[in-house]
């Protein structure tokens, strides 16, 4: 029985992590990089992602910084195209970007969260996958990696199976 690290070897894999300039996203990016992945640190502010990518490189990890607001179509397309331009492939997409448009008691938040969260981040997340799939289909026969949607808690159940089937590229 090998070590956990040997079972989680990501050498040569390329990972985009949205919302990775701090907190959980930054930790996910570091964990992937420490296990061999080349990571794309992405968030809304270029200076924030630059600082994280620079710190990772200072620790001997491979990372680049690409600013992207997940709710902006042009920025999502740029995130994917710049990643492909730099690394030539995408194997992992971690959609960690989120918004919190409401600060206050949890019991008062349900109606305030629906519209903005659903339209901005949820659709942005789904469209990131669509952009990557579009690029994957432009190169038939070339393996682009396997993508798996991990943010299913925000999806209506009727979409979960469709999304799961639709985003695996072999």
MIDOSE-1310 file (N, C-alpha, C; in nm, 2 decimals, decimal comma, always signed):
residues 170
xxxx	+0,08/-0,12/+0,00/+0,00/+0,00/+0,00/+0,09/+0,12/+0,00; +0,08/+0,21/-0,10/+0,16/+0,32/-0,12/+0,11/+0,44/-0,04; +0,19/+0,55/-0,04/+0,15/+0,67/+0,04/+0,04/+0,74/-0,04; -0,03/+0,83/+0,03/-0,14/+0,91/-0,03/-0,08/+0,99/-0,14
xxxx	+0,04/+1,05/-0,12/+0,10/+1,13/-0,23/+0,12/+1,05/-0,36; +0,16/+0,92/-0,34/+0,18/+0,84/-0,46/+0,05/+0,81/-0,54; -0,06/+0,81/-0,46/-0,19/+0,79/-0,52/-0,25/+0,91/-0,58; -0,19/+1,02/-0,55/-0,24/+1,15/-0,59/-0,14/+1,23/-0,68
xxxx	-0,06/+1,15/-0,76/+0,04/+1,21/-0,84/-0,02/+1,29/-0,96; +0,00/+1,42/-0,97/-0,06/+1,50/-1,07/+0,05/+1,55/-1,17; +0,16/+1,49/-1,17/+0,27/+1,54/-1,25/+0,23/+1,55/-1,40; +0,25/+1,66/-1,46/+0,22/+1,69/-1,60/+0,08/+1,73/-1,62
xxxx	-0,01/+1,73/-1,52/-0,14/+1,78/-1,53/-0,15/+1,93/-1,52; -0,25/+1,99/-1,58/-0,27/+2,13/-1,57/-0,41/+2,16/-1,51; -0,40/+2,24/-1,41/-0,53/+2,27/-1,33/-0,56/+2,42/-1,33; -0,68/+2,45/-1,36/-0,73/+2,59/-1,34/-0,81/+2,59/-1,21
xxxx	-0,78/+2,68/-1,12/-0,86/+2,69/-1,00/-0,91/+2,84/-0,99; -1,05/+2,85/-1,01/-1,11/+2,98/-1,00/-1,12/+3,02/-0,85; -1,12/+3,15/-0,82/-1,13/+3,20/-0,69/-1,02/+3,15/-0,60; -0,90/+3,15/-0,65/-0,79/+3,09/-0,58/-0,68/+3,19/-0,53
xxxx	-0,72/+3,31/-0,51/-0,63/+3,41/-0,45/-0,62/+3,41/-0,30; -0,71/+3,34/-0,24/-0,71/+3,33/-0,09/-0,80/+3,21/-0,05; -0,80/+3,18/+0,08/-0,89/+3,09/+0,14/-0,88/+2,95/+0,08; -0,99/+2,88/+0,07/-1,00/+2,75/+0,02/-0,95/+2,73/-0,12
xxxx	-0,97/+2,82/-0,21/-0,92/+2,81/-0,34/-0,77/+2,81/-0,35; -0,71/+2,90/-0,27/-0,56/+2,91/-0,26/-0,51/+2,77/-0,21; -0,57/+2,72/-0,11/-0,53/+2,59/-0,05/-0,54/+2,48/-0,15; -0,65/+2,48/-0,23/-0,67/+2,37/-0,33/-0,56/+2,39/-0,43
xxxx	-0,53/+2,51/-0,48/-0,43/+2,53/-0,58/-0,29/+2,48/-0,53; -0,26/+2,52/-0,40/-0,13/+2,47/-0,34/-0,13/+2,32/-0,34; -0,23/+2,26/-0,29/-0,24/+2,11/-0,28/-0,22/+2,05/-0,42; -0,28/+2,10/-0,52/-0,26/+2,04/-0,65/-0,12/+2,06/-0,70
xxxx	-0,07/+2,18/-0,68/+0,07/+2,21/-0,72/+0,17/+2,12/-0,64; +0,15/+2,11/-0,52/+0,24/+2,02/-0,43/+0,24/+1,88/-0,48; +0,14/+1,84/-0,55/+0,13/+1,70/-0,60/+0,16/+1,69/-0,75; +0,23/+1,80/-0,80/+0,28/+1,79/-0,93/+0,21/+1,87/-1,04
xxxx	+0,09/+1,92/-1,01/+0,02/+1,99/-1,12/+0,08/+2,12/-1,15; +0,06/+2,17/-1,27/+0,09/+2,30/-1,31/-0,04/+2,38/-1,29; -0,04/+2,48/-1,20/-0,16/+2,54/-1,17/-0,18/+2,68/-1,22; -0,31/+2,72/-1,25/-0,34/+2,85/-1,30/-0,42/+2,91/-1,18
xxxx	-0,36/+3,01/-1,12/-0,43/+3,08/-1,01/-0,51/+3,19/-1,07; -0,64/+3,19/-1,04/-0,73/+3,28/-1,10/-0,83/+3,34/-1,00; -0,85/+3,47/-1,02/-0,95/+3,54/-0,94/-0,97/+3,67/-1,00; -1,05/+3,76/-0,94/-1,09/+3,88/-1,00/-0,98/+3,99/-1,01
xxxx	-0,89/+3,99/-0,92/-0,79/+4,09/-0,92/-0,65/+4,04/-0,96; -0,59/+4,10/-1,06/-0,46/+4,05/-1,11/-0,35/+4,06/-1,01; -0,35/+4,17/-0,93/-0,24/+4,18/-0,83/-0,25/+4,07/-0,72; -0,38/+4,02/-0,69/-0,39/+3,92/-0,60/-0,34/+3,78/-0,65
xxxx	-0,38/+3,75/-0,77/-0,34/+3,62/-0,83/-0,19/+3,62/-0,86; -0,13/+3,74/-0,90/+0,01/+3,75/-0,92/+0,09/+3,72/-0,79; +0,04/+3,77/-0,68/+0,11/+3,75/-0,55/+0,11/+3,60/-0,51; -0,01/+3,53/-0,53/-0,02/+3,39/-0,50/+0,07/+3,31/-0,59
xxxx	+0,07/+3,33/-0,72/+0,15/+3,25/-0,82/+0,30/+3,28/-0,79; +0,33/+3,40/-0,75/+0,47/+3,43/-0,72/+0,52/+3,35/-0,60; +0,43/+3,35/-0,49/+0,46/+3,28/-0,37/+0,48/+3,13/-0,40; +0,39/+3,07/-0,48/+0,40/+2,93/-0,52/+0,53/+2,90/-0,59
xxxx	+0,57/+2,99/-0,69/+0,69/+2,97/-0,76/+0,81/+2,98/-0,67; +0,80/+3,07/-0,57/+0,91/+3,08/-0,47/+0,93/+2,96/-0,39; +0,82/+2,88/-0,38/+0,83/+2,75/-0,31/+0,86/+2,63/-0,40; +0,90/+2,66/-0,53/+0,94/+2,56/-0,63/+0,82/+2,50/-0,70
xxxx	+0,70/+2,56/-0,69/+0,58/+2,50/-0,75/+0,56/+2,57/-0,89; +0,50/+2,51/-0,98/+0,47/+2,57/-1,11/+0,33/+2,63/-1,11; +0,33/+2,76/-1,13/+0,21/+2,84/-1,13/+0,21/+2,96/-1,22; +0,10/+2,99/-1,28/+0,08/+3,12/-1,35/-0,04/+3,19/-1,29
xxxx	-0,05/+3,32/-1,32/-0,16/+3,39/-1,27/-0,24/+3,45/-1,38; -0,37/+3,43/-1,39/-0,46/+3,48/-1,49/-0,58/+3,54/-1,42; -0,60/+3,67/-1,43/-0,71/+3,74/-1,37/-0,84/+3,70/-1,45; -0,95/+3,66/-1,37/-1,07/+3,63/-1,44/-1,19/+3,65/-1,34
xxxx	-1,29/+3,73/-1,38/-1,41/+3,74/-1,31/-1,50/+3,63/-1,37; -1,54/+3,53/-1,30/-1,61/+3,42/-1,35/-1,75/+3,46/-1,41; -1,80/+3,57/-1,37/-1,93/+3,62/-1,42/-1,91/+3,70/-1,56; -1,79/+3,71/-1,61/-1,77/+3,79/-1,73/-1,73/+3,69/-1,84
xxxx	-1,81/+3,69/-1,95/-1,79/+3,60/-2,06/-1,65/+3,61/-2,12; -1,61/+3,73/-2,15/-1,48/+3,75/-2,22/-1,37/+3,71/-2,13; -1,38/+3,73/-2,00/-1,27/+3,69/-1,91/-1,26/+3,54/-1,90; -1,38/+3,47/-1,90/-1,38/+3,32/-1,90/-1,31/+3,27/-2,02
xxxx	-1,34/+3,32/-2,14/-1,28/+3,28/-2,26/-1,13/+3,30/-2,26; -1,09/+3,42/-2,21/-0,94/+3,45/-2,19/-0,87/+3,36/-2,10; -0,94/+3,32/-1,99/-0,88/+3,23/-1,89/-0,84/+3,10/-1,96; -0,94/+3,04/-2,04/-0,91/+2,92/-2,11/-0,81/+2,93/-2,21
xxxx	-0,82/+3,03/-2,30/-0,73/+3,05/-2,41/-0,59/+3,08/-2,36; -0,57/+3,16/-2,26/-0,44/+3,19/-2,20/-0,38/+3,06/-2,14; -0,46/+2,98/-2,07/-0,41/+2,86/-2,02/-0,36/+2,76/-2,13; -0,44/+2,75/-2,23/-0,40/+2,66/-2,34/-0,28/+2,72/-2,41
xxxx	-0,27/+2,85/-2,43/-0,15/+2,91/-2,49/-0,02/+2,88/-2,41; -0,04/+2,89/-2,28/+0,08/+2,87/-2,19/+0,12/+2,72/-2,17; +0,02/+2,64/-2,14/+0,05/+2,50/-2,10/+0,01/+2,40/-2,21; -0,08/+2,44/-2,31/-0,12/+2,35/-2,42/-0,23/+2,25/-2,38
xxxx	-0,28/+2,25/-2,26/-0,38/+2,15/-2,22/-0,45/+2,20/-2,10; -0,56/+2,14/-2,07/-0,63/+2,16/-1,94/-0,68/+2,02/-1,90; -0,64/+1,98/-1,78/-0,69/+1,85/-1,72/-0,78/+1,87/-1,61; -0,77/+1,97/-1,53/-0,85/+1,99/-1,41/-0,91/+2,13/-1,41
xxxx	-1,03/+2,14/-1,38/-1,10/+2,27/-1,35/-1,17/+2,27/-1,22; -1,12/+2,35/-1,13/-1,18/+2,36/-1,00/-1,26/+2,49/-0,99; -1,39/+2,48/-0,99/-1,47/+2,61/-0,99/-1,49/+2,64/-0,84; -1,40/+2,72/-0,79/-1,42/+2,76/-0,65/-1,47/+2,91/-0,63
xxxx	-1,47/+2,98/-0,74/-1,52/+3,12/-0,74/-1,66/+3,12/-0,69; -1,69/+3,22/-0,60/-1,82/+3,24/-0,54/-1,85/+3,38/-0,51; -1,97/+3,41/-0,48/-2,00/+3,55/-0,43/-2,08/+3,53/-0,30; -2,08/+3,63/-0,23/-2,17/+3,64/-0,11/-2,23/+3,78/-0,11
xxxx	-2,35/+3,79/-0,18/-2,41/+3,92/-0,19/-2,48/+3,97/-0,06; -2,49/+3,88/+0,04/-2,57/+3,92/+0,16/-2,48/+3,88/+0,28; -2,48/+3,98/+0,37/-2,41/+3,96/+0,50/-2,52/+3,99/+0,61; -2,55/+3,88/+0,68/-2,65/+3,90/+0,78/-2,69/+3,76/+0,83
xxxx	-2,80/+3,76/+0,90/-2,85/+3,63/+0,95/-2,89/+3,53/+0,84; -2,85/+3,41/+0,85/-2,87/+3,31/+0,75/-3,02/+3,29/+0,72; -3,10/+3,30/+0,82/-3,24/+3,27/+0,79/-3,31/+3,39/+0,70; -3,24/+3,50/+0,69/-3,29/+3,61/+0,61/-3,24/+3,61/+0,47
xxxx	-3,15/+3,52/+0,44/-3,07/+3,53/+0,31/-3,13/+3,46/+0,19; -3,22/+3,36/+0,21/-3,26/+3,28/+0,10/-3,31/+3,35/-0,03; -3,39/+3,45/-0,02/-3,44/+3,52/-0,14/-3,34/+3,61/-0,20; -3,25/+3,67/-0,12/-3,15/+3,76/-0,17/-3,04/+3,69/-0,24
xxxx	-3,02/+3,56/-0,21/-2,91/+3,49/-0,28/-2,95/+3,43/-0,41; -3,07/+3,40/-0,43/-3,11/+3,33/-0,55/-3,07/+3,39/-0,68; -3,11/+3,52/-0,71/-3,09/+3,58/-0,84/-2,95/+3,60/-0,88; -2,87/+3,67/-0,80/-2,74/+3,71/-0,83/-2,64/+3,58/-0,83
xxxx	-2,66/+3,50/-0,73/-2,57/+3,38/-0,73/-2,60/+3,29/-0,84; -2,72/+3,27/-0,88/-2,76/+3,18/-0,99/-2,71/+3,23/-1,12; -2,73/+3,36/-1,15/-2,70/+3,41/-1,28/-2,55/+3,43/-1,30; -2,48/+3,48/-1,20/-2,34/+3,52/-1,21/-2,25/+3,40/-1,20
xxxx	-2,24/+3,34/-1,09/-2,14/+3,24/-1,06/-2,18/+3,11/-1,12; -2,31/+3,07/-1,10/-2,35/+2,93/-1,15/-2,34/+2,93/-1,30; -2,39/+3,02/-1,37/-2,38/+3,02/-1,52/-2,24/+3,04/-1,56; -2,16/+3,12/-1,49/-2,02/+3,14/-1,53/-1,94/+3,01/-1,51
xxxx	-1,97/+2,93/-1,41/-1,91/+2,80/-1,38/-1,94/+2,71/-1,49; -2,07/+2,70/-1,53/-2,11/+2,60/-1,64/-2,04/+2,64/-1,77; -2,04/+2,77/-1,79/-1,98/+2,82/-1,92/-1,83/+2,80/-1,93; -1,76/+2,80/-1,82/-1,62/+2,76/-1,82/-1,60/+2,62/-1,88
xxxx	-1,68/+2,53/-1,84/-1,68/+2,40/-1,89/-1,71/+2,40/-2,04; -1,81/+2,47/-2,08/-1,85/+2,48/-2,22/-1,73/+2,53/-2,31; -1,66/+2,63/-2,26/-1,55/+2,69/-2,33/-1,44/+2,59/-2,35; -1,41/+2,51/-2,24/-1,30/+2,41/-2,25/-1,34/+2,30/-2,34
xxxx	-1,47/+2,26/-2,34/-1,52/+2,16/-2,43/-1,51/+2,20/-2,57; -1,54/+2,33/-2,60/-1,53/+2,38/-2,73/-1,39/+2,36/-2,78; -1,29/+2,40/-2,70/-1,15/+2,39/-2,74/-1,11/+2,24/-2,76; -1,17/+2,15/-2,68/-1,14/+2,01/-2,69/-1,19/+1,96/-2,82
xxxx	-1,30/+2,00/-2,86/-1,36/+1,95/-2,99/-1,29/+2,01/-3,11; -1,21/+2,11/-3,10/-1,14/+2,17/-3,21/-1,02/+2,08/-3,25; -0,98/+1,99/-3,16/-0,87/+1,90/-3,18/-0,91/+1,76/-3,17; -0,99/+1,71/-3,26/-1,04/+1,57/-3,25/-0,93/+1,47/-3,24
xxxx	-0,95/+1,37/-3,15/-0,85/+1,27/-3,13/-0,74/+1,30/-3,03; -0,73/+1,43/-3,00/-0,62/+1,47/-2,90/-0,69/+1,47/-2,76; -0,63/+1,40/-2,67/-0,68/+1,40/-2,54/-0,65/+1,53/-2,46; -0,76/+1,58/-2,41/-0,74/+1,71/-2,34/-0,75/+1,69/-2,19
xxxx	-0,77/+1,57/-2,14/-0,78/+1,55/-2,00/-0,93/+1,52/-1,96; -0,95/+1,48/-1,84/-1,08/+1,45/-1,79/-1,12/+1,56/-1,69; -1,24/+1,62/-1,72/-1,29/+1,72/-1,63/-1,41/+1,67/-1,55; -1,41/+1,70/-1,43/-1,52/+1,66/-1,34/-1,58/+1,78/-1,27
xxxx	-1,71/+1,79/-1,27/-1,77/+1,90/-1,21/-1,79/+1,87/-1,06; -1,74/+1,94/-0,97/-1,75/+1,92/-0,83/-1,84/+2,01/-0,76; -1,90/+2,10/-0,82/-1,98/+2,20/-0,76/-2,13/+2,17/-0,77; -2,17/+2,04/-0,77/-2,30/+2,00/-0,79/-2,40/+2,04/-0,69
xxxx	-2,36/+2,08/-0,57/-2,45/+2,12/-0,47/-2,54/+2,24/-0,51; -2,48/+2,32/-0,61/-2,56/+2,44/-0,65/-2,65/+2,41/-0,77; -2,64/+2,29/-0,83/-2,72/+2,25/-0,95/-2,85/+2,18/-0,91; -2,95/+2,22/-0,98/-3,08/+2,14/-0,96/-3,05/+2,00/-1,00
xxxx	-3,11/+1,90/-0,93/-3,08/+1,76/-0,95/-3,10/+1,72/-1,10; -3,20/+1,78/-1,17/-3,22/+1,74/-1,31/-3,10/+1,77/-1,40; -3,01/+1,87/-1,36/-2,90/+1,91/-1,44/-2,78/+1,82/-1,40; -2,77/+1,77/-1,28/-2,65/+1,70/-1,24/-2,60/+1,59/-1,33
xxxx	-2,69/+1,50/-1,37/-2,65/+1,39/-1,46/-2,61/+1,44/-1,59; -2,68/+1,54/-1,65/-2,65/+1,60/-1,78/-2,51/+1,66/-1,77; -2,49/+1,74/-1,67/-2,36/+1,81/-1,66/-2,25/+1,70/-1,65; -2,27/+1,60/-1,56/-2,17/+1,50/-1,54/-2,13/+1,43/-1,67
xxxx	-2,23/+1,39/-1,75/-2,21/+1,32/-1,87/-2,15/+1,41/-1,98; -2,18/+1,54/-1,97/-2,14/+1,63/-2,08/-2,00/+1,68/-2,06; -1,93/+1,67/-1,95/-1,81/+1,73/-1,93/-1,69/+1,64/-1,93; -1,71/+1,51/-1,95/-1,59/+1,42/-1,95/-1,54/+1,41/-2,09
xx	-1,42/+1,45/-2,11/-1,35/+1,44/-2,24/-1,25/+1,33/-2,23; -1,26/+1,23/-2,32/-1,16/+1,13/-2,32/-1,09/+1,13/-2,45
